Amino acid sequence: MPKPKIDINWAYQKAVSYSQYSIYRQCEYQWYLSYIKKESSFKPSIYLVYGTAMHETIQTYLQTMYDQSVKAADEIDLNKLLEDRLVANYKESITENKNEHFSTKEELKEFLADGQLTLDWFKKNRGKYFSKKNTELVGIEIPILQPVLEDIPNVLMNGSIDFIIYDKILEKYTIYDIKTSTKGWSDYEKKDQTKINQILLYKRFYSKVMNVPEDKIDVMFFIVKRKVFNHPDYPTYRIQEFIPANGKRKVQEAVDDLSAFIRECFTPNAKYNADRIYLKNTNSCKFCPYTNKPDLCDKKV
């Protein structure tokens, strides 16, 4: 199946990502500072660098497995690949961070060692999660760029699906979203509807752009743990799969929430709405890039 065509005219259109929508739901004022006031909000972290490196490593393995063979995929030195991607991504982030380091050699080594243990476990247990029998890889990093609202058609949802597997027997697609996590998702993460909405939105827009019925599309969060609890009496899993409720009603609720964000933040001609008041959510200050910038935000509601 071909990838969706990407075509946007930046002169009069705007593309909104899931992360932009997510920031708004966390704190409207943070979104206002980032997108309307255009204050710099880049805040690198070892978690982002590691997450990107792990994404790239697993995707390379799966691409090789499905395009060539399981044998060829297993011959990849995943530990070396993760190290190379971790170093490369860290260097890129340092450049974006005005050449200032944000981690240490010891921390990088710890994350790398944890990731290598996870990759070793994944390779040994790959068959529990992926098999070439009656399945095929539709694609990796599949782009999504689609209008959300008919009356604001020049604001488009912009995203990229980590990978999609097609089951030839069931005739169904599964959209996978890789998430790296320290110890896996708890009930708190599983109940975070804004987090869950990402994959539900991908389901709706992939269905639209590729003309695939939504009931032929499943979704899966593929959660890659960095730390695990080891106990001789209990099996240890370094991969956690989570399938959120993704029926028609839940998908529509996600689309409605994204639509509300667009209506609140954009004008009909796809300009940022600078005329309304954007509220502060002081519960989100801990992870806000402006938390130590009182000239931009005094943390008062």
C-alpha positions as CSV (number, residue, x, y, z in Angstrom):
1,M,0.0,0.0,0.0
2,P,1.5,3.4,-0.9
3,K,2.2,6.0,1.7
4,P,-0.1,9.0,2.0
5,K,0.8,11.9,-0.2
6,I,2.1,15.0,1.7
7,D,1.3,18.3,0.2
8,I,1.1,21.6,2.1
9,N,1.4,25.3,1.2
10,W,3.0,27.0,4.1
11,A,1.9,30.4,2.8
12,Y,-1.7,29.9,3.9
13,Q,-1.8,26.6,5.7
14,K,-0.8,25.5,9.2
15,A,0.1,22.1,10.4
16,V,-0.5,21.1,14.0
17,S,1.2,18.2,15.6
18,Y,0.0,16.0,18.4
19,S,2.7,17.5,20.7
20,Q,1.3,21.0,20.0
21,Y,-2.2,19.8,20.9
22,S,-0.8,18.0,24.0
23,I,1.0,21.1,25.2
24,Y,-2.3,23.1,25.0
25,R,-4.2,20.5,27.0
26,Q,-1.5,20.5,29.7
27,C,-1.4,24.3,29.9
28,E,-3.0,26.9,27.6
29,Y,-0.5,29.5,28.6
30,Q,2.5,27.4,27.8
31,W,1.1,26.9,24.3
32,Y,0.5,30.7,24.0
33,L,4.1,31.4,24.9
34,S,5.4,28.8,22.5
35,Y,3.2,29.4,19.5
36,I,1.8,32.9,19.6
37,K,4.6,34.7,21.5
38,K,7.2,32.4,19.8
39,E,9.4,32.1,22.9
40,S,12.0,29.4,22.7
41,S,10.7,26.3,24.5
42,F,13.3,23.7,23.4
43,K,14.2,21.7,26.5
44,P,16.4,18.7,25.6
45,S,16.5,15.7,27.9
46,I,18.2,12.3,28.0
47,Y,14.8,10.7,27.9
48,L,14.0,12.3,24.5
49,V,17.4,11.4,23.1
50,Y,17.1,7.8,24.4
51,G,13.6,7.5,23.2
52,T,14.5,8.6,19.6
53,A,17.4,6.2,19.5
54,M,15.3,3.2,20.7
55,H,12.6,4.1,18.1
56,E,15.2,4.1,15.3
57,T,16.8,0.8,16.5
58,I,13.6,-1.1,16.7
59,Q,12.3,0.3,13.4
60,T,15.5,-0.8,11.7
61,Y,15.2,-4.3,13.1
62,L,11.5,-4.6,11.9
63,Q,12.3,-3.1,8.5
64,T,15.0,-5.6,7.9
65,M,12.9,-8.5,9.3
66,Y,10.0,-7.9,7.0
67,D,11.9,-6.6,3.9
68,Q,14.6,-9.3,4.1
69,S,14.4,-12.1,6.7
70,V,14.4,-12.8,10.4
71,K,17.9,-14.1,10.1
72,A,19.1,-10.8,8.6
73,A,17.4,-8.8,11.3
74,D,18.9,-11.0,14.1
75,E,22.4,-10.4,12.5
76,I,22.1,-6.7,13.2
77,D,24.3,-5.6,16.1
78,L,21.4,-3.8,17.9
79,N,23.6,-2.8,20.8
80,K,26.0,-1.0,18.6
81,L,23.2,0.5,16.5
82,L,21.6,1.9,19.7
83,E,24.9,3.3,20.9
84,D,25.5,5.0,17.5
85,R,22.0,6.5,17.4
86,L,22.2,7.6,21.1
87,V,25.5,9.4,20.5
88,A,24.3,11.0,17.2
89,N,21.0,12.2,18.7
90,Y,22.7,13.5,21.8
91,K,25.1,15.6,19.6
92,E,22.2,16.9,17.6
93,S,20.4,18.0,20.8
94,I,23.6,19.7,22.1
95,T,23.7,21.8,19.0
96,E,20.1,22.7,19.4
97,N,20.8,23.5,23.0
98,K,23.5,26.1,22.1
99,N,26.3,23.6,22.7
100,E,25.4,23.1,26.4
101,H,25.4,19.6,27.8
102,F,22.3,18.4,29.6
103,S,23.5,14.9,30.6
104,T,26.7,13.2,31.9
105,K,28.8,10.4,30.6
106,E,27.7,8.3,33.5
107,E,24.0,8.9,32.8
108,L,24.5,8.2,29.1
109,K,26.2,4.9,29.9
110,E,23.4,3.9,32.3
111,F,20.7,4.6,29.6
112,L,22.7,2.7,27.0
113,A,23.3,-0.3,29.3
114,D,19.6,-0.4,30.1
115,G,18.6,-0.1,26.5
116,Q,21.0,-2.9,25.5
117,L,19.5,-5.3,28.0
118,T,16.1,-4.5,26.7
119,L,17.2,-5.1,23.1
120,D,18.7,-8.4,24.0
121,W,15.5,-9.4,25.6
122,F,13.4,-8.2,22.7
123,K,15.5,-10.2,20.2
124,K,15.1,-13.4,22.2
125,N,11.4,-12.8,22.6
126,R,10.6,-11.2,19.3
127,G,8.3,-14.1,18.3
128,K,5.8,-13.2,21.0
129,Y,5.2,-9.8,19.3
130,F,6.1,-10.1,15.6
131,S,6.0,-12.9,13.0
132,K,6.3,-12.8,9.2
133,K,3.6,-15.6,9.0
134,N,0.6,-14.1,7.3
135,T,1.6,-10.6,8.2
136,E,3.4,-7.8,6.4
137,L,4.9,-4.4,7.2
138,V,2.9,-1.7,5.6
139,G,5.4,1.0,6.4
140,I,7.5,2.9,9.0
141,E,7.1,6.6,9.9
142,I,4.0,6.8,7.8
143,P,3.1,10.5,7.4
144,I,-0.3,11.9,8.3
145,L,-1.3,15.4,7.1
146,Q,-5.0,16.0,6.9
147,P,-7.5,18.8,7.5
148,V,-9.6,18.4,10.7
149,L,-12.5,20.8,10.2
150,E,-14.4,21.7,7.1
151,D,-14.9,25.3,8.2
152,I,-11.1,25.7,9.0
153,P,-9.7,23.6,6.2
154,N,-6.2,25.2,6.2
155,V,-5.3,23.9,9.6
156,L,-4.1,20.3,9.2
157,M,-3.2,17.5,11.6
158,N,0.4,16.6,11.1
159,G,1.9,13.3,12.4
160,S,3.9,10.2,11.7
161,I,2.9,6.7,12.6
162,D,5.8,4.6,13.9
163,F,4.8,1.5,11.9
164,I,1.8,-0.5,10.7
165,I,1.4,-4.2,10.4
166,Y,-1.2,-5.9,8.1
167,D,-2.7,-9.3,9.0
168,K,-3.5,-11.1,5.8
169,I,-5.8,-13.6,7.4
170,L,-7.8,-11.1,9.5
171,E,-7.5,-8.4,6.8
172,K,-6.8,-5.9,9.5
173,Y,-4.2,-3.2,10.0
174,T,-2.6,-2.5,13.4
175,I,-1.1,1.0,14.0
176,Y,1.8,0.8,16.5
177,D,3.1,3.7,18.6
178,I,6.4,3.0,20.3
179,K,6.7,4.6,23.7
180,T,9.8,4.3,25.9
181,S,9.2,4.3,29.6
182,T,11.3,3.8,32.7
183,K,9.3,1.1,34.3
184,G,6.2,0.8,32.0
185,W,2.8,2.4,32.0
186,S,0.8,2.5,35.2
187,D,-2.9,3.0,35.4
188,Y,-2.2,6.7,35.5
189,E,-0.7,6.7,32.0
190,K,-3.3,4.3,30.7
191,K,-6.1,6.8,31.8
192,D,-4.4,9.9,30.4
193,Q,-6.9,10.5,27.6
194,T,-4.7,13.2,25.9
195,K,-1.9,10.7,25.7
196,I,-4.3,8.0,24.3
197,N,-5.8,10.4,21.8
198,Q,-2.7,10.4,19.7
199,I,-3.1,6.9,18.4
200,L,-6.9,7.4,18.1
201,L,-6.4,10.4,15.9
202,Y,-3.9,8.4,13.8
203,K,-6.6,5.7,13.4
204,R,-9.2,8.2,12.1
205,F,-6.9,10.1,9.7
206,Y,-5.1,6.9,8.4
207,S,-8.6,5.6,7.7
208,K,-9.6,8.7,5.8
209,V,-6.4,9.2,3.8
210,M,-6.1,5.5,2.7
211,N,-9.8,4.8,2.5
212,V,-9.7,1.9,5.0
213,P,-12.7,1.3,7.2
214,E,-12.0,2.1,10.8
215,D,-13.2,-1.3,11.9
216,K,-10.4,-2.7,9.9
217,I,-7.8,-0.8,11.9
218,D,-6.5,-1.8,15.4
219,V,-4.2,0.2,17.6
220,M,-1.4,-0.7,19.9
221,F,1.0,1.1,22.2
222,F,4.3,-0.8,22.2
223,I,5.9,0.3,25.5
224,V,9.6,-0.4,25.8
225,K,10.7,-0.5,29.4
226,R,14.2,0.7,30.6
227,K,14.1,-0.8,34.1
228,V,12.4,-4.0,35.2
229,F,11.5,-5.6,38.5
230,N,13.3,-9.0,38.7
231,H,11.9,-11.7,40.8
232,P,12.6,-15.5,40.5
233,D,8.9,-16.3,40.9
234,Y,7.6,-13.9,38.3
235,P,8.4,-13.6,34.6
236,T,10.1,-10.4,33.5
237,Y,8.8,-8.6,30.5
238,R,10.7,-5.6,29.0
239,I,7.9,-5.0,26.5
240,Q,4.4,-3.9,27.6
241,E,1.6,-3.9,25.1
242,F,-1.4,-1.7,25.7
243,I,-4.6,-1.6,23.6
244,P,-6.8,1.4,24.6
245,A,-10.5,1.5,23.9
246,N,-10.6,2.6,20.3
247,G,-14.2,2.0,19.1
248,K,-16.0,4.6,16.9
249,R,-17.2,6.6,19.9
250,K,-13.7,6.9,21.5
251,V,-12.2,7.9,18.2
252,Q,-14.8,10.5,17.6
253,E,-14.3,11.9,21.1
254,A,-10.5,12.3,20.3
255,V,-11.3,14.1,17.0
256,D,-13.8,16.4,18.8
257,D,-11.2,17.3,21.4
258,L,-8.7,18.1,18.7
259,S,-11.4,20.1,16.9
260,A,-12.1,22.1,20.0
261,F,-8.4,23.0,20.3
262,I,-8.3,24.2,16.7
263,R,-11.5,26.3,17.1
264,E,-10.1,27.9,20.3
265,C,-6.6,28.6,19.0
266,F,-7.0,29.4,15.3
267,T,-9.1,31.8,13.2
268,P,-11.1,30.7,10.2
269,N,-8.2,31.8,7.9
270,A,-5.7,29.6,9.8
271,K,-4.1,32.4,11.8
272,Y,-3.3,32.0,15.5
273,N,-6.0,33.5,17.7
274,A,-4.2,36.1,19.8
275,D,-7.3,37.8,21.0
276,R,-8.4,35.4,23.6
277,I,-7.1,34.8,27.1
278,Y,-5.0,31.6,27.6
279,L,-5.4,30.1,31.0
280,K,-2.5,28.8,33.2
281,N,-2.5,25.3,34.7
282,T,-0.2,25.5,37.7
283,N,-0.3,21.7,38.1
284,S,1.9,21.4,35.0
285,C,4.6,23.8,36.1
286,K,7.0,21.0,37.1
287,F,7.6,20.0,33.5
288,C,7.2,23.4,31.8
289,P,10.2,24.9,30.0
290,Y,9.2,28.3,31.3
291,T,9.1,27.3,35.0
292,N,12.3,29.2,35.8
293,K,11.5,32.2,33.6
294,P,9.4,34.5,35.9
295,D,9.6,37.3,33.2
296,L,7.5,35.0,31.0
297,C,5.3,33.3,33.5
298,D,4.8,34.1,37.2
299,K,3.0,30.8,37.8
300,K,0.0,32.7,39.1
301,V,-3.4,31.8,37.7
